[in-house]
Amino acid sequence: MPTTLTPELSRILGYFLGDGNIDKNSLRFRDERREVLEHYRHLFSQLFHVAGKIYPVAHKNCYQLSINSIAVRRLFEAMLENRFGLISRSSNDCIAEFIGGFMDAEGYVSKKRARISIGQRDEEVLKYIQMLLLRLNIRSQLHKVSTKDFHYLRFDNRDFLSFADRISVTAADKRALVSQWQDEYESSQNDREVVPVDRKLVWDLVKSLGLKPSRFLTSRPECTY
């Protein structure tokens, strides 16, 4: 059994938080992509020397990974009780892997633009993850789907690049989309963000440089009603 929280164990914990279930004697994960389950089966084998089993789920378009070990199940039960306390006290590498595991389970990469979304019904979980992301200097926006009891974190533009540069994705199709948008966004000229700045601050700054603010700041047109 691992005695410390490693990046590999952090990734499994993040994936388990998004897609895992605890059975009487085992842990279970379901995913449409077999390659993702193969990756996590390898991590379990590496960390716990347990040979997980992957098989198709009857009448479902997905596969299931079963880790049959009472000892591993008990460890995950204990970690889940204080999962965010454990992660928040760990290294940035562990935080990145934990969020990467959660992204594998609950994340979506847009096919139309440079955008990553991570969805979850439990808003508190996303708020914790949003705070953890700030440790990595990654900003996100928390939204709620108005017609459903569902929330998601969204990463656009520079926030997309920050996430893509720091958080790895396991599924090949998601990785390909992330790489495509990284290349397109970084090579485009539309990567500037408008940041609102108080006009008086700019005026005073220009004036402090011995210049005439009126040469650089045009007057605002009057509002008409």
N, C-alpha and C positions, 0 to 999 in steps of 0.2 A: 504493500500500500504506500502511495506517495505520502510523505510527511510534510511537504510544503506545497503551496499553490504554484504550479509551474504554468508557463504559457499554454502548453498542450492541455493540461487539465482545465485551465480557464476556458479554452475554446470549447471543450466538451460541455462544460457547465453552461456556457452561453447557448449552445445548440440545444441542450436539454431543457433550458428555460423556455425556449421557443417551441420545441417539437417533441419533447420527451414525456414519457409516462412511467410511473413506478407501479410495477406489478408485485405480486406476493413474493416472488423469488428473483425478480429480474428488472432490468430497465428496458424500455422499448422506445424505438424511434421510427417514424414513418416519413417517407419522402418520395416524391415522384421520380427523382433522379437517383438511380442506383449508385452512380459514381460518388455522390455525396455520402451515402451510407458506407460505401467502401472506405472512404477517407476516415470516417469516424470509427469504423471497425478496426482499422489499422492503428489509430490512436489508442483505443482500448487495449489492443494486443500489446502495444509498446509500453503502456503505463502499468497495466494490471496482469499481463500475460493471460488474458482471457480471450478465447476464440469466439467472437460473436457470430451469429447466423443471420443471413439475409435471405429473404424469400418473398415472392409476390403475395400481396394481400388479396384474398378471394373477393371478387366483384368490386374491386377498387383499382383505380389506375395509379397504383403506388406500390412501394416495397416496404418491408419492415425489417429493422435490425433489432435483434434480441440479444441482450447481454445477460446470460444466466449466471448470476453470482449473488448470493445473499450478502456477502461482505461488501461488494461494490454498491449494491442497493442501499445498504445501511450508511455507507459513506456519503452517498448523494443525498439521502434523507437529511443527514446532519448538516451538509453544506447548504442545502436549500433553506434551512431555517435562518441562516444568516448570510445569504448569498451576496448581498450588496455590501455588507460589512466586510466580508472577506475580500471582495474585489476592490473596494475603495481603499483598502490598506495595502494593496499589492502594487507591483511595479507597473509602469506604463505599458510595458510589453504584455503583461497579463491582461490589462484593461483592453488593449487593442485586440487580443485574441478572443477575449470574452465577447466583445461586441461583434467580432467577425463570426463567431459561432451563432450568435443571435441573428445576425444578418443572413447566414446560411438558411436559417429556419424561417424567418419572417420578412426577409428583405426582397425588394423588387427593384429592378433596373429598367427605367423607361426605354422604350424602343423609338421614341419620338424626339427626345431631348436629353441633355446632360442632367439627369435627375435620378436620385436614389431615394426610395421610401422604405421605411421599416414600420410595419403595422402591428397593432396589438389591441385587444379589448381593454386590458388593464392600463389605464392612463398612468398610474403610479409607477409601473415598471418603466414606461417610456420616459417619465420625468427623471428617474434614477439614471437611466442610460444617457439622457441628455446632459446631466451633470457630469457623468463619467467622461463623456466626449469632450467636455471643456478642459479636462485634464490634458487632453491631446491637442488642444487648440483647434477643435473642430466644432463649428457652430451648426445648429439645426433649428428647424421651426416645428413646433408641435401643433398639429391640426386635429380636428374632429370631423368625422363624416356626419353631416347633419341628419341624414336619414337613418343612421345606424348607430348603435352603441359601440363605436370603433374609433380608434385614434391612430395617428401615425406621425413619425418624424420624417421631415423632408429635407433633402440636401440638394441645393441648386447652385449652378455657376461655380463660384470659388469654393463654396462649401462642399460641392460635389468633388472638386479636385482635392480638397483637404482630406475628405473621407477616403477617396480612391487611393491617395498616396500613402495613407496610414493603415487602412483596414483591408485585409485580404479576403477574397471571396473564393469559395471552393468550386462551385459549379462552373463548368467550362463555358456554358452559354452566357452566364452572368459576367464572367471574367472578360469574355470577348466584347460584350456591350460596354463594359466599363472602360476597356482599353480603347475602343472606337471613339467614345465620347471624350476621353482624355485627349486623344490626338486631335480631334476636330476642334475642341474648345481651346486648347492651348495654341493652335495654329491660326485661329480666327482673330479678327480685330474687334470682336464684340464682347471682349472679356472685361470691360470696364464697368464698375459698379458706381452708381450715383450715390454719394454720401451727402446728406443735407448738412450744411454748415451755416451757422448764424451769420447773417449779412454784416452785422455790426462788428463781429470779430474779424472778418476779412477786411473790412474798411479800416479798422484800427491797425491791423497788421501791415497793410499796404502803406498807411500813413506813417507808421513807425520806421519804415524803410526810407523815408524822405521822398516818397513818391506821391503823386496826386491820385487819390482813390477814384476820382471821377473819370480818369483816363482808362480804368480797367473795369469798373463796375457801372453798367448802364442803369439808368433809372427804371424802376418798375412801372409798367403801364397801369393806369388807374382802372379799378374794376368798374364795369358798367352793368346796370341791372335793367 
